[in-house]
Amino acid sequence: MTQQEKNYKTIVIGVSAGGLEALSTILPALPQDFSMAVAVVQHMKEDGDNYLPEYLNRKCRLNVLEAKEKYSLKSGSIYIAPPGYHLLIERDFTLSLTVDPPVCYSRPSIDVLFETAADAYGQSLIGVVLTGANIDGSKGLKKIRKKGGLAIVQKPDTAEAQAMPSSAIEIAGADHILPLTGIGPFLKELGRIK
Amino acid sequence: MKNPDKTEQIEIDMLLETIYRQRGYDFRNYARASLERRVRTQMDSFGLKYISELIPYMLYDDATFDSFLRNMSITVTDMFRDPHFFKALRTQVIPNFAALPYIKIWCAGCATGEEVYSLAIILKEVGLYDRCQIYATDYNTNSLDIAKNGQYPLDKMKQFITNYNKAGGNKIFGDYYHARYNFVKLHKGIREKIVFSHHNLVSDSVFGEMNLILCRNVLIYFNQILQNRVFTLFNESLANGGFLCLGTRESLEFSSLEPLYKKELVKQKIFRKK
């Protein structure tokens, strides 16, 4: 089976410093009839208000909401991890939250989302690592690839902070290294294949 | 062909069954993804290749089992985490207890105690602490020991103080503890009305009638079957008009008990038994 023929079900996105701009570039590119669910970890202060879902919801055609525990992932919806909680995906495709210790100094952690999503979805998962000054996401992306999923990394010289995408490329490798503006259209194409 | 994923699921099921039958701790209805992560971390730290290799330890080796159990429930929190919740507790829940001669409170799944001490400080400041009895319970005896000790790393104080002030604290937070090297120890006056004891929400039962139950960020670790069991336990433990406080990302939404409760404060996840 070639890559283009695979039936991807879900996208997980990890982003840290510079995330607001990166997400505002990528997510509005996804069309109303998008066939996948999207789960996002954006590093942020633990005690902050979660303004992100509402902010992105105004910019996107898809429904953007804060991830709630026990909710089932639905295609065409974008779920944002709440600050101060890890976001995980269960094998029955429902969402879980925990207050486990931070991973890579972060809670939510990208690795935690990516690793559990890889267990749940195997080869029907797409992992995307974007801008950030951290190494979170590298281990998770490696696991996604090991389970047959697709790895996309933002081209580091198009990232506000290069450390995270650079680390992901070094540790996990990538199937596609794309400039920020190329990621949204690429995902849109993948989400069209049925 | 063997499916490695399926094999691992069998191994985890066998491990949990072994722990339950040999040790009496029932993790079978925990939310699986985080439990799997913890099990794998432990497998790696023991230098094992397969999850099933943990099984003999669970059967025969008390020390390893104890350390395994400790690591199954490590969570990280702060005093006055979610300051808006503690502010609401202070200004909108606790005043309801002013006329009671005796106030019984259960802090279920108290972990290392940050939450129950936050509550104690509030009760002290509003002048009701002397009439309170607080039960703080957890199944993790190691966490309970830390909680009982009331001692926290000095470097966490900055966050605690910020939270305390945001939560409507109006005293000098530094008056509640003394510093010892890199730690601070909470004063005895804050600890005196709290009884710490071992209680497992998964298997133990009601032990008293409560006016307030705090159980924040515990139920997120359980599947729906277990969540419902615990909600029933809380319902049987709460006096009429009593308050149930959940974590800010938890809800009664999937519970059959939802109609029995009034959403007293929606954002803070404070429910009141009708």
Chai-1 contact restraints between the chains, C-beta under 6 A:
chainA,res_idxA,chainB,res_idxB,connection_type,confidence,min_distance_angstrom,max_distance_angstrom,comment,restraint_id
A,E69,B,I220,contact,1.0,0.0,6.0,A-B,restraint_1
A,K70,B,F254,contact,1.0,0.0,6.0,A-B,restraint_2
A,P82,B,R249,contact,1.0,0.0,6.0,A-B,restraint_3
A,L88,B,A33,contact,1.0,0.0,6.0,A-B,restraint_4
A,L88,B,S34,contact,1.0,0.0,6.0,A-B,restraint_5
A,E90,B,R32,contact,1.0,0.0,6.0,A-B,restraint_6
A,E90,B,A33,contact,1.0,0.0,6.0,A-B,restraint_7
A,S96,B,A31,contact,1.0,0.0,6.0,A-B,restraint_8
A,S96,B,A33,contact,1.0,0.0,6.0,A-B,restraint_9
A,L97,B,I220,contact,1.0,0.0,6.0,A-B,restraint_10
A,L97,B,R249,contact,1.0,0.0,6.0,A-B,restraint_11
A,T98,B,S34,contact,1.0,0.0,6.0,A-B,restraint_12
A,V99,B,T75,contact,1.0,0.0,6.0,A-B,restraint_13
A,V99,B,N217,contact,1.0,0.0,6.0,A-B,restraint_14
A,P101,B,V76,contact,1.0,0.0,6.0,A-B,restraint_15
A,T116,B,A33,contact,1.0,0.0,6.0,A-B,restraint_16
